[in-house]
Amino acid sequence: MATVGQCSSCCYSSPTLPLPRRHGLLPQQPQTARKGRSLRLQIAAAAGGARAEESMKAATDAEFFQPSDTRPIMLFDGVCNLCNGGVRFVREHDPNRSIRYVPLQSESGRKLLQRSGRAPDDISSVVLVEKDRSYIKSEAVLRIMEYLNLPFPQLAIFLKFVPLFLRDFAYDNVANNRYAVFGRSETEACEIL
């Protein structure tokens, strides 16, 4: 025989549970109902994040990629001697000035890192930011080589046959030891601009 419970303060009755709702002993929602709600919340959060990401991209596009100048931007560690040397090398072999340069530590660099989906204080990798896409690590280096004069675009094509995980492994080993091997700028400020 089923019991009916009632509480004068919340007027709940149940044929199976004698305790009222107010006391927190209601039957739990089925798993599918909880999962559905959780999935809806995740989708809503993702949509909100996507909108925020789109508005940030639009703002940085307006600031950095204007119709008069859509050249890609190379983000580099402004206090690393290897990185500064790399920027000097790229500038010497880029007679058309097809790449712009921004230090990762600058305010512009932080904005462009966020636009690229990276943490604003992440200075672990060179990043090449184009209007529609960003490249990191070895992909960024190969993409930069494509903008340089001969023979670098051909060398980039050849190096693309090396698997990405091997290229990034080599890149990470150099990047993680760049201060120990090549040192930091004495002035602790970007030498190139």
Secondary structure, DSSP 8 states (H G I E B T S, - for coil): -------TTT----SS--S-GGGT------HHHHHHHHHHHHHHHHHHHHHHHHHHHHHHHHHH-BTTB---EEEE-TTBHHHHHHHHHHHHT-TT---EEEETTSHHHHHHHHHTTS-TT--SS-EEE-SS-EEEHHHHHHHHHHHSSTTHHHHHHHHTTS-HHHHHHHHHHHHHTHHHHH-B-TTSS----
